[in-house]
Amino acid sequence: MRVQRMNILKKAPVGAFFIASLFLLQWSFPAYALCPLDPAEKAVEAVQIEAVFDGDTVRLTDGRKVRLVGINTPEVAHRGKPEEPLALEARQQLEALLKQKPIYLLVGQDTHDHYGRVLGHLFTGQGESIIAALLQQGAGFQVAILPNLRYVDCYSQAQAQARSKRLGVWGHDYYDAIPATSAELKGGYARIQGQVESVTMSKKAMFVELTGQVSLKIEKKVALTIDDALMDQLVALSRAPKGSAELRLEARGWLSDRLTWNGSTPELVRKGQQKRYQMKITHQSSWETLSQDSTVAQVKPFLDSPIFY
């Protein structure tokens, strides 16, 4: 079921103005705070930050590592990989926000990732969402993964503000969308744009094949978050001849190189029977339809409908 929109705008407290003004010379914080912490929230805990690794990961003084839910920021240099553009800026933006103590942690419904890090939302001493503030500044891209969708709609609003103003990652050439036909595709987080070539469905998932080397996978549980107008269009395309689609998409997420997979998949890729890269669509906010001139098209809200057979 789609998360209901909340009344998410509130004036910043007067007492917070002086604290925020200390950082205005370096970072421009929004005049309104999105996704405020509910004062009645019982699961929240006050925490102390020991270290900031990058724009979306911190370590607490009790030793826990926390991966922020709802955002993916540029990677700092690690494991022999070079630093991505705006990575240091994202870390500095997070460090500045964390000075508004005390800091509160609200752990997600899915409490840990596969690296053992705590998945959580952070809030300032005034109850303002640190993740929303980062998204508003364009420090990174929104990520929405079931079941941690508590603030998904207001995080989307925060991102939309940065996107409309071309702030941060939305205004940097390095993070422009890559065509699905590009020879520059590689594994990792990416923005992809492409023409739908065909759609196939099974009992467990839908695969949207883009012209080029990208396949988008939508698992059955994720389909319940997808706008019904778009889903109806994809279902219709699954019954249409290959190449008849007049639909362009932009998708954001992690590209997985099937040539690195185990089993028979790499050989199928080499024979041209499968696309080289797969991206999982994890929520409606992970993608959108594009008009033929690549501007974002509007789609109506999702209504539950059975689509998988």
Secondary structure as UniProt FT lines:
FT   STRAND          10..11
FT   HELIX           14..21
FT   TURN            22..26
FT   STRAND          32..33
FT   TURN            39..40
FT   STRAND          45..47
FT   STRAND          49..54
FT   TURN            55..56
FT   STRAND          57..60
FT   TURN            61..62
FT   STRAND          65..68
FT   TURN            69..70
FT   STRAND          71..72
FT   TURN            79..80
FT   TURN            85..86
FT   HELIX           87..97
FT   TURN            98..99
FT   STRAND          103..112
FT   TURN            114..115
FT   STRAND          118..123
FT   TURN            125..126
FT   HELIX           130..136
FT   TURN            137..138
FT   STRAND          141..142
FT   TURN            146..147
FT   TURN            150..151
FT   HELIX           152..165
FT   HELIX           168..171
FT   HELIX           173..175
FT   STRAND          178..179
FT   TURN            180..181
FT   TURN            183..184
FT   STRAND          188..201
FT   STRAND          205..210
FT   TURN            211..213
FT   STRAND          214..219
FT   HELIX           220..223
FT   TURN            224..225
FT   HELIX           228..238
FT   TURN            242..243
FT   STRAND          248..257
FT   HELIX           258..260
FT   TURN            263..264
FT   HELIX           265..270
FT   TURN            271..272
FT   STRAND          277..280
FT   HELIX           284..286
FT   STRAND          287..290
FT   TURN            292..293
//
